[in-house]
Amino acid sequence: MASMRAKMRISSVTPYPPAPEGAPTQETLKFHAVAKDGPYPSDGSDEDNSYARYSPCGELSLTVANPALIGKFAVGDKFYLDFTKID
């Protein structure tokens, strides 16, 4: 069974409804594959380097509606996303 792990960074968090209309009930999170402005260390000590080498480009958008998660995500946060095929 094929599986994959991606390392992604949040590039934007957009609340809905937008301020000042009231407390948000949803947030749209936009993720991009990790990358670095500038060179990576040649010794491979930066883990983002390994992920960027094999998955140099990618983006994902998720809308969160769980009230317990609203406001818990910030631009720059990094996450591992695991993909496992379901039969």
NORMO-V835771 format. One record per backbone hydrogen bond with DSSP energy under -1.0 kcal/mol. CO is the residue of the C=O (numbers start at 1). NH is the residue of the N-H. If there is no record, write none. Layout:
co->CO nh->NH
co->CO nh->NH
This chain:
co->2 nh->85
co->4 nh->83
co->6 nh->81
co->7 nh->34
co->8 nh->79
co->9 nh->32
co->10 nh->76
co->12 nh->30
co->14 nh->28
co->16 nh->25
co->16 nh->26
co->18 nh->21
co->26 nh->16
co->27 nh->64
co->28 nh->14
co->29 nh->62
co->30 nh->11
co->30 nh->12
co->31 nh->60
co->32 nh->9
co->41 nh->44
co->46 nh->49
co->47 nh->51
co->48 nh->52
co->49 nh->53
co->50 nh->54
co->51 nh->55
co->58 nh->33
co->60 nh->31
co->62 nh->29
co->64 nh->27
co->66 nh->69
co->69 nh->72
co->74 nh->77
co->77 nh->10
co->79 nh->8
co->81 nh->6
co->83 nh->4
